[in-house]
């Protein structure tokens, strides 16, 4: 299997891994199926609240999805510590 190369591809990969239909995943995340489709097709980038909802629907951590939305792979994101995530999001003072 190839790694997801875009945020939308990562979302689609995890949804399909869970054998969820697009409608079921969108319902679980409480977003419209049309918006979910736009995200999977890289026509929309979710705000952090929607990214958190997507993460929960896919059984991922919100940080994994938010960092992936910022251009990092899901594998990279899942390896990040809380401190690294905070620095990436600009929440820490250096």
N, C-alpha and C positions, 0 to 999 in steps of 0.2 A: 504494500500500500504506500502511496506517496504522501508526503506531508502536505498539509493545507498551506497554500502559498498566499492566500489573502484572508482577510477577516471573514468575509462571507463564506469562503471555502471551508474555513475552520468551523464555522457555525453549522454549515450543511453536513460536514463530516461527522460531527458529534451528534447531530440530530439523527442522521442515518444509522450511526452506530447503535443508537438507542432504539432503532426501528420506530421512530415517531414520525407521523405524517406532519407536514408543514402546519396544517390546521391544529393538530393536537399540541404541537410544540408552542405555537402562538397562543393558544388558549391557556396553556400552563403558565406562560410568561405574562399573560394578560395584555398582549399587544395584538393588533390586527394581523390576520394572515397576509394581507397585502404589504404591510410594513415589514414583516418577517421576510417575505419574498424579496423585497427591495434590499434588505440587509444581506441575505444570502447571495444576491446577484451584484453586490458591491455598488448599489445605486443609492444606498443610505448608510450612514454611520450612526449607530445609536448613541444617545446621550448616556451618561453614566448610570442613571436610574434604569433605563431600558436595558443596558448592558448587564446590570445586576440581575434583572428579571430573566434575561436570556440565560445567564450563567446558572441560576437556580433551576430553570427548566431543563437544562442539559446536564445537571449534576456536577457543574464546575464551580470553582471559586470565582467570585466577582472579579478579583484581581487578575485572574487568568484571562478573562474575557476583556476587561478594560485594557490591559497591557497589549493583548492581541489586537485590539482595535487601534492601538497606537502604532502598530506596525511590527510588533514582535510576534514570534511564533508562539503557539500555545505551549510548546515544550519549554521554550525559554521562560515564558511567563510563570509556568508552574514551578520552576526552579528558583524563582526569586524569593528572597526572604521578605518579611514585613518591612524591615528597614530599607532594603533595596527598592521595594515598591514605593515606599514613601518618598524616597529620593527621586525616583523616576517621575513621580507625580508632582514633584516640587513642594512637598509638604515639610521637608526637613531643612533646617538652617545648617549651613556648612560651617 
